[in-house]
Amino acid sequence: MSAGDTSAAAAVARLAGDITSDLEQGDLEDFYRDLHRHPELSFQEHRTAARLAGRLRAAGYTVTEGVARTGVVAVLARGDGPVVWLRGDMDALPVPEATGLPYASTVDGVMHACGHDLHVTWLAAAAGALAAARETWSGTLVVVGQPAEEAGGGAAAMVADGIHERFPRPDALFGQHVAPGLAGFFPHTPGLTLSASDDIEVVVHGVGGHGSRPESTVDPVVTAAYVVTRLQTVVAREVAAGESVVLTVGRFHAGTKANVIPAEARLSLNVRTQDTRVRDRVLAAVRRIVEGECAAAGCPVPPGITVVPGCPSTVNDPVLDGEIAAVHRELFGAHTVFDFGPVMGSEDFSLLAPPGVPYDYWYVTSTPAAVWDAAPGRDLAEKLAGVPGNHSPSFAPDTSVLVPGARTLVSAALARLSS
């Protein structure tokens, strides 16, 4: 199927609609609510993985558990044809839930604030539907339940555990993410869609002492505060206006008592970029500022600066994205698919694709209509700022997206599997 083949897209959409016509909203809601009640943090998704593996095994897949500790990989082969991978991430976040839902998290301080419980439900439902209709396609379907996306190491851990060698190599890889926005839309972005992410750990070494005698110390708190302030100039004064960069200081830790000047201060930074040259420039600027402020303060030893590479940019294959977007237009209506361009969020999804293998990653909007209508603002950006988004303790997707979210994955797989 080519990106401009409307008749082929329509045929795939019709088949996907037929295959998913028997999906039961009630069954999916029960599964989803169970996952939501029992969230698990990164690399601790034992119950979630077992629930997913059980569904896949019952559908006829050959299931391997414990990939990268808690990951699940399931394979269903049916004759010659392409190999398609469908991926869903499974982990929750250390966020106390404030949704007030009757099926709210039962785990203190942990919730599915990013919607990965939806992702697992969609994955299980799509896999079951495709298995039940296996006579309509030919090829190999690989279903990947990935751990630890939120920790940034899950996909890399699966690769290190041999996912590319132990299972059929993909010809195409598909994934999706729940997003804020009036429920019922399926944004697609060809090319760059998600940014690269890097963490930077900084240790400012000072000379500790009594709070009454600051002249006998080198105060790392003051120095670190200057670092934080000066870092704000990197984006404002060292990056071109046309480039997209976010630099966030997410953690500032120093001291244990009000009248004790500590010997060190620690900062945790996060940098989001969309261009490798800009990334290099920003990381160099961070290093220069930290070292310069520490030298100016007379710190006894140079600062510790550790860059922890996180996720690379997610760059959809334009041809593949065009094909899948065309299918989704046919399946859900032309008005439901649009391109809102690259965002500063990051994902490790792309690491699952071996070099040279095309992938596509899109979104499913999920804000309940009543919440969306009540949000202030007139345009899309203003409305989005007024509704709970991913990582919010109030993030509560509309369960009306359960069946459509499964259909997006089914139709994407069918676009590449041989008929």
C-alpha positions in Angstrom: 0.0 0.0 0.0 1.4 3.4 -0.9 0.8 6.7 0.9 -1.5 8.1 -1.8 -3.5 4.9 -2.5 -7.0 5.9 -1.3 -8.7 2.7 -2.4 -6.2 0.5 -0.6 -6.6 2.7 2.6 -10.3 2.3 2.3 -10.0 -1.5 2.0 -7.8 -1.7 5.0 -10.1 0.5 7.0 -13.1 -1.7 6.1 -11.3 -4.8 7.1 -10.2 -3.3 10.4 -13.7 -2.2 11.1 -15.0 -5.7 10.5 -12.3 -7.3 12.6 -12.9 -5.0 15.5 -16.7 -5.0 15.3 -16.9 -7.6 18.1 -14.8 -5.7 20.6 -16.8 -5.4 23.8 -16.6 -2.0 25.5 -17.5 -3.6 28.8 -14.8 -6.2 28.6 -12.2 -3.5 27.7 -13.4 -1.2 30.5 -13.1 -4.0 33.1 -9.5 -4.8 31.9 -8.6 -1.1 31.8 -10.0 -0.3 35.2 -8.2 -3.2 36.8 -4.9 -2.0 35.4 -5.7 1.6 36.5 -6.4 0.4 40.1 -3.1 -1.5 40.3 -0.4 0.8 38.8 3.2 -0.4 38.9 6.4 1.7 38.6 9.2 1.2 36.1 10.7 -2.3 36.0 8.1 -3.4 38.7 5.3 -4.1 36.2 4.9 -7.8 37.3 1.2 -7.9 37.7 0.5 -5.7 34.6 2.8 -7.9 32.5 1.1 -11.1 33.8 -2.3 -9.7 32.9 -1.1 -8.8 29.4 0.7 -12.1 28.9 -2.4 -14.0 30.0 -4.6 -12.3 27.3 -2.0 -12.9 24.6 -1.5 -16.5 25.5 -5.3 -17.1 25.5 -5.5 -15.6 22.0 -3.0 -18.1 20.6 0.3 -16.2 20.8 3.7 -17.7 21.8 4.5 -15.6 24.8 7.8 -14.8 26.4 7.8 -13.1 29.7 10.6 -11.5 31.7 12.3 -9.8 28.7 14.3 -7.0 30.3 13.0 -8.1 33.7 9.3 -7.3 33.2 8.8 -7.0 29.5 6.4 -9.2 27.4 7.0 -10.3 23.8 4.3 -12.4 22.0 4.6 -13.8 18.5 1.8 -15.0 16.1 3.1 -16.3 12.7 0.8 -17.0 9.9 2.6 -17.9 6.6 4.8 -15.7 4.5 4.7 -12.0 4.7 6.0 -8.9 6.5 6.8 -8.8 10.2 4.9 -6.1 12.1 5.6 -5.1 15.7 3.0 -3.4 17.9 4.3 -1.8 21.0 2.7 -0.6 24.2 4.4 0.6 27.4 3.2 -0.6 30.8 4.6 1.5 33.7 3.0 4.1 35.9 4.3 7.2 37.7 5.1 8.2 41.3 2.1 10.6 41.3 -0.7 10.6 43.9 -4.0 10.3 42.1 -6.5 13.1 42.4 -9.1 12.1 39.8 -11.8 11.0 42.2 -12.6 8.1 39.9 -14.4 5.1 41.3 -11.6 3.0 39.9 -8.8 5.2 41.2 -5.4 3.8 42.1 -5.2 1.6 45.2 -1.4 2.1 45.4 -0.4 5.0 47.6 1.5 7.7 45.7 1.4 5.8 42.4 -1.0 6.3 39.5 -1.3 5.8 35.7 -0.9 9.5 35.2 0.4 9.0 31.6 -2.2 6.6 30.4 0.0 3.5 29.9 -2.9 1.5 31.3 -4.8 2.5 28.2 -1.8 1.6 26.0 -1.8 -2.0 27.5 -5.6 -2.3 27.0 -5.3 -1.1 23.4 -2.4 -3.5 22.7 -4.2 -6.5 24.3 -7.5 -5.8 22.4 -5.8 -5.2 19.1 -3.7 -8.4 19.5 -6.8 -10.4 20.3 -8.8 -9.0 17.4 -6.0 -9.7 14.9 -5.5 -13.2 16.3 -9.2 -14.0 16.0 -9.1 -12.8 12.3 -5.8 -14.4 11.4 -7.3 -15.9 8.2 -7.6 -12.4 6.8 -3.8 -11.7 6.8 -0.4 -13.3 6.2 2.9 -12.6 7.9 4.1 -12.4 11.5 2.7 -10.2 14.3 4.9 -9.4 17.3 3.3 -7.7 20.3 5.7 -5.9 22.6 4.7 -4.9 26.2 7.5 -2.6 27.1 8.6 -1.8 30.7 10.0 1.4 32.1 9.3 4.0 29.5 8.9 6.6 32.2 12.4 5.7 33.5 13.8 6.1 30.0 15.5 2.7 30.0 12.9 0.2 29.1 13.4 0.0 25.3 17.2 0.0 25.7 16.9 -2.8 28.2 14.8 -4.8 25.8 17.4 -4.3 23.1 20.2 -5.3 25.4 18.2 -8.4 26.3 18.3 -9.4 22.7 14.8 -8.5 21.5 16.2 -8.0 18.0 17.9 -11.4 17.9 15.5 -13.5 19.9 12.3 -12.6 17.9 11.5 -12.0 14.3 13.0 -8.8 12.9 10.4 -6.2 12.1 9.6 -4.7 8.7 7.6 -2.0 10.4 7.1 -0.9 14.0 3.9 0.9 15.3 3.1 2.7 18.6 0.7 5.3 19.9 0.1 7.5 22.9 -3.0 8.8 24.7 -3.0 12.6 24.7 -5.1 15.5 26.0 -7.5 17.0 23.5 -11.2 16.4 22.8 -11.6 12.7 22.6 -11.9 11.2 19.1 -9.0 12.6 17.2 -5.8 10.9 15.9 -3.0 13.3 15.3 -0.2 12.2 12.9 3.1 13.9 12.3 5.4 12.8 9.4 9.1 13.1 10.2 10.1 14.6 13.6 7.4 14.2 16.1 9.1 13.9 19.5 12.2 15.5 20.9 15.4 14.1 22.3 15.9 14.2 26.0 19.0 14.3 28.2 19.4 14.5 31.9 22.4 16.2 33.5 23.5 15.7 37.1 25.5 18.5 38.6 27.4 18.5 41.9 28.7 21.9 43.2 31.5 21.3 45.7 31.8 24.0 48.4 33.3 24.3 51.9 30.8 23.7 54.6 30.6 25.4 58.0 28.5 27.2 60.5 25.7 29.5 59.3 27.0 32.3 61.5 30.4 32.3 59.8 29.8 32.3 56.0 33.1 34.0 55.5 34.8 30.8 56.5 32.9 28.8 53.9 32.4 28.5 50.2 28.6 28.3 50.1 27.5 25.8 47.4 23.8 26.9 47.8 24.5 30.4 46.6 26.7 29.1 43.8 24.1 26.6 42.7 21.5 29.4 42.8 23.6 31.5 40.4 23.9 28.4 38.2 20.2 28.0 38.0 19.6 31.6 37.2 22.3 31.8 34.6 21.1 28.6 32.9 17.9 30.5 32.0 20.0 32.5 29.5 21.0 29.4 27.5 17.6 29.2 25.7 17.0 32.9 25.7 20.4 34.0 24.5 22.3 31.1 23.0 19.7 29.3 20.9 18.3 30.8 17.7 14.7 31.9 17.8 13.7 29.2 15.2 15.1 26.3 17.3 13.1 24.5 19.9 14.8 23.8 23.2 13.6 23.3 26.8 16.0 23.4 29.7 14.5 22.6 33.1 16.1 22.4 36.5 13.9 19.8 38.1 15.8 19.2 41.4 17.8 21.4 43.7 19.0 19.7 46.8 21.4 21.0 49.5 21.8 21.1 53.2 20.1 19.4 56.2 19.7 22.3 58.7 19.0 26.0 58.7 22.2 27.0 60.5 24.6 24.7 58.6 26.2 25.7 55.3 26.5 22.4 53.5 29.6 21.2 51.7 27.8 20.5 48.4 24.7 21.2 46.4 23.1 18.9 43.7 21.1 19.9 40.7 19.2 17.7 38.3 18.6 19.1 34.8 16.6 18.0 31.8 17.3 19.2 28.3 14.9 18.7 25.3 16.2 19.3 21.8 15.2 18.6 18.2 18.5 18.9 16.4 21.8 17.2 17.2 23.9 20.3 16.6 21.6 22.4 18.9 21.9 19.6 21.5 25.7 19.7 21.4 25.6 23.5 21.7 23.3 23.5 24.7 25.2 20.8 26.6 28.4 22.7 26.0 26.8 25.9 27.3 25.5 24.1 30.4 29.0 22.8 31.2 30.6 26.2 30.6 28.1 28.0 32.9 28.4 25.4 35.7 32.2 25.4 35.6 32.3 29.2 35.3 30.1 29.9 38.3 32.0 27.4 40.4 35.3 29.0 39.4 33.9 32.5 40.2 32.8 31.4 43.6 36.1 29.8 44.5 34.9 26.3 44.9 37.7 24.1 46.1 37.4 21.5 43.3 35.7 21.6 39.9 32.0 20.6 39.8 30.8 17.2 38.9 28.8 17.2 35.6 27.4 14.0 34.3 25.3 13.8 31.2 22.9 10.9 31.2 21.6 10.4 27.6 17.9 9.6 27.6 15.7 9.3 24.6 16.7 10.1 21.0 14.3 12.1 18.8 11.3 10.2 17.4 11.3 10.7 13.6 8.4 8.9 11.9 9.0 7.5 8.4 7.1 10.0 6.3 5.9 7.4 3.8 4.8 4.9 6.4 3.1 7.7 8.4 1.3 8.8 5.3 -0.1 5.3 4.7 -1.3 4.9 8.3 -2.8 8.4 8.4 -4.7 7.7 5.2 -6.1 4.5 6.8 -7.1 6.3 9.9 -8.9 9.0 7.9 -10.9 6.3 6.1 -11.6 4.6 9.4 -12.6 7.5 11.6 -13.3 10.4 9.2 -11.0 12.8 7.4 -11.5 15.5 10.0 -10.1 13.3 12.8 -6.6 13.2 11.5 -4.4 16.3 11.5 -0.7 17.2 12.0 0.0 19.4 15.1 3.8 19.2 14.4 6.7 18.2 16.7 6.4 18.5 20.4 9.0 18.7 23.2 7.9 15.5 24.8 10.2 12.5 24.5 9.9 8.7 24.1 12.2 5.7 23.9 9.9 4.0 21.4 12.3 4.5 18.5 15.0 2.5 20.1 13.0 -0.7 19.5 13.4 -0.2 15.7 16.5 -1.8 14.3 18.6 0.5 12.1 16.8 1.1 8.8 13.4 -0.2 9.9 10.6 2.4 9.5 8.3 3.2 12.3 5.2 5.3 13.0 4.0 6.8 16.2 0.7 8.8 16.5 -1.7 10.0 19.2 -5.2 9.4 20.4 -6.9 12.3 22.1 -8.9 11.4 25.2 -10.3 14.4 27.1 -14.0 13.9 27.9 -16.3 16.3 26.0 -17.6 17.9 29.2 -14.1 18.6 30.5 -13.1 20.0 27.2 -16.1 22.2 26.8 -15.7 23.6 30.3 -12.0 24.5 29.8 -11.2 28.2 29.2 -10.0 29.4 25.9 -11.1 29.6 22.3 -8.3 27.9 20.2 -6.7 24.5 20.6 -3.6 25.8 22.5 -5.7 27.6 25.0 -8.0 24.7 25.5 -5.1 22.3 25.9 -3.6 24.5 28.6 -6.9 24.3 30.6 -7.4 20.5 30.7 -5.5 17.9 32.7 -2.6 16.5 30.6 -0.2 13.5 30.9 1.6 13.4 34.3 -1.1 15.4 36.0 -2.7 13.8 39.1 -6.0 14.7 37.6 -5.4 13.0 34.2 -8.5 10.9 33.5 -9.0 9.8 29.9 -12.5 9.1 28.6 -13.1 5.4 28.3 -14.9 6.1 25.0 -11.4 5.8 23.4 -10.9 2.2 24.3 -12.3 0.6 21.2 -11.0 3.3 18.7 -7.5 3.0 20.2 -7.5 -0.7 19.5 -8.8 -0.1 16.0 -5.9 2.3 15.2 -3.4 -0.5 16.0 -5.4 -3.2 14.1 -5.6 -1.0 11.0 -1.9 -0.1 11.1 -0.9 -3.7 11.3 -3.3 -4.7 8.5 -1.8 -1.9 6.3 1.4 -3.8 6.2 0.5 -7.5 6.7 -0.2 -9.3 3.5 -3.9 -10.0 2.7 
